[in-house]
Amino acid sequence: MSTRSRQLTDRLKAFNDELTAFVANLSQDQWKAICSEQWPVGVTARHIGAGHYAIQELVEMIVNHNQLPPFTEKEVREAANAHARDHAGCSKQEVLDILEKNSSALIDFVSRLNDFDLAQKAYLGLAGRKLTAQEFVEQVVLESGGEHLQSMKAAVGS
């Protein structure tokens, strides 16, 4: 494993450990608290696990020099809101299982990337620029996912 890959996987593991511990310790009332996204905390956690962690195919597209789909902010927001509606009744165990499964898959995938792979670029319309595979992972999981985690913490007062 390259140094960059190791550092990125370490950051992904640390983020997931923090998120998983947070979710595991939520009370039933906290699970239902509403975040700034206007979703319950539990649904927001599921969104990270099922959405943010499920980016392997997009990272592979970057690594393989393929064009990313032309996502718009509106499309992403609509898909996220549909996910929230469809999974409004998700359980804590379901979310913990998704976080474990999808984080493990993403971390395993990232651990196999080398420095050349991580440096490959593709244009992401949402960002308005080309991003490296590493930047894409950082923005989707660590930055955007991190914003969701902060929103969840604010919703429960922690």
N, C-alpha and C positions, 0 to 999 in steps of 0.2 A: 504494500500500500504506500502510495506517495505521501510525502509530508502534508501537502495541501489536502489530499483526500482524508488523511487521518485527522487533521484539524477540523475539517468540515464535519466529518462523522462524529467527532467528539462534541462539537457544538450542537448537532442534531440530537445526539443522545442526551445531553444536558437539558436541552429544551424539552424533549419528551419526558424525561424524568420529572422535571418541574411540573409540566402539564398533568402527567399521570398522578402524581402525588396530590396536586390540587383537586383533581376530579375525584380521586378516591376518598378524600376527606370532606366532601360536600355533604351537608345535611339535605334532607328532602326539600326543605324550604329554600335553601340556597340553590339547589338544582333547578328550581322553577323561577328564580329571580331573573328579571329581564335586564339584558345587557344593552349597551348603546346601539347595537345592531338591531334592536327590537326583537331579539330572539331570547328564549330562555337560556340560562347558563349551560344546561346539559346539551341542548341543541347546538349551541356554539362550539362546545367541545367536540361534538360529533362532526360538525362541519370541518374542523381542523383535521381530524383523523381521516375522514372520508374524502375530503377535498384537497386540502393543502398537502397531506402526506401522499396522495395518489397522483404524483406528478412524474413518475418514472417515464412514462411514454413521451411526455413533452421534453424531458431532459434527453432522452434517447434521440429525439428529433434534432435537438441542438447538436449533440455529439456527432450525429450522422449527416450534418450539413443540410438538413431539411428545413423548410420554411414552417414556422409555427402558425397554427390557425389564427386568423385575424380576429381575436376576441375583442369585443368592445366592453367598456365598463358597464354599460347597460345590460349586455348579455350575461356577464359574470354576476352582476347583482341579481338579475332575474333568476338565474340558475341557483344561486345561493338561497334566495328567498323561497324558491320551490322546494329545495332540499329541506329547509327549515319547516315548511308546512308538512311535507311528506313524512318527516321524522319527529314531529312534535311530541310524540309519546315515547321517545326512546328511553331506555333504562340505563342506569349507571353501568351495569355490567356489560351491556351491549357496547357502550361507548368505550369502556376500558379495553374490551376485546378488539375493537376497531383500532384504537390507538396502538395497542401492542402489535397487532398483525401488520398494519400499514407502516408504522414507524420502523419495524424490523425489516420489512421489505425495502423501504427507501434507504435505510442506513446500509443494508447489505449491498444494494445497487451502487450507492455513492462510494462505498469502500473499494469497489472494483474499478473505479474511474482513475485514470492517471492524470498527470498535470496537463498533458496535451488535450485530453478529453474535457477537462474542466475549463480549459481556455477557449474552447470552440464557441462561436457566437451565432446568434440568430436574432432577427428583429422581433421585438415584442411591442405591438401597437399600444398596449396599455402603458408601457413605460416610455414609449415614444423614442426608443433607441434600441440598438443591438445590446444584448446581454450575453455574457458568457454563461456556460452551463452552471458554473459555480454561483454566479450572481443570481441566476434564475432561482436556484435552490434557496439561496440566502433570502431573496426577496419574498418568495412565496411562503416558505416555511418559517424562517426565523423572524423576518420583519412583519409580514402580514399576519402570520399565525401568532406572533408575539403580541401584535396589537389586539388580536382577539383575546388572548390570555389576559392582557391588562384590562380589557373591557369586562371580562368575567370576574376578575378580582375586584374591580370597582363595584360591580353589581352586588357582590356579597360583602363588601366592606372590608376586604383584606388587602 
